[in-house]
Amino acid sequence: MSWLYLLLAGLTEIGWPIGLKIAQSGGSKIAGIAIAVFFMFISGTLLWLAQKEIPMGTAYAVWTGIGASGTFLVGIWFYGDPTSLMRYSGVLLIILGVVVLKFAH
């Protein structure tokens, strides 16, 4: 169950940078910040639950890896962030690191 909490924590980690982007890009600043705070709370709570059984360093690295990779993709797909082979390679390395941490003892 802890790995499910951690996966959900990583996915909800993507929500708060989106909220900040909404606040910066012509959307309601208050609504955008509220979205960011909401996702920070949910993501942090799920990370807290995951860390009950997963080592702190592993949980944090996986959490930030999912959040960083997901935010990278959302930025490209929805906000026109730049792409390049090097940027994709960097995210692939993050994902590979997360996979290694999952299976390491």
C-alpha positions, 0 to 999 in steps of 0.5 A: 500500500505504501508504494501506491501512496507514493505513486499517488503522492508523486502524481499529485506533486505535479498539481502544485506547479500547475497551480502556480503556472495558472496564477502566473499566466492570466488565470486567477492568482488566488485560484491558482495559489489555492490549487497549488496549496491544495495539491501540496497538502495532498501530496505531502500527506500521501508522502507521509503515509508512504514513508511509514514503510518506505525509507525516507531517502527512497520515498523522497527521491521517487516522489520528486522524480515522479513530480519532476518528470510529470511536470516536465511532460505537462509543461511540454504538452500544455504550456509549450515548454521547449523540447530537445533530445538532451531534455528528454534524455535528462528526464529518462535518467530521472525515471531510470533512477526512480526504477532503480530505487524501487528495486534496490534493497 
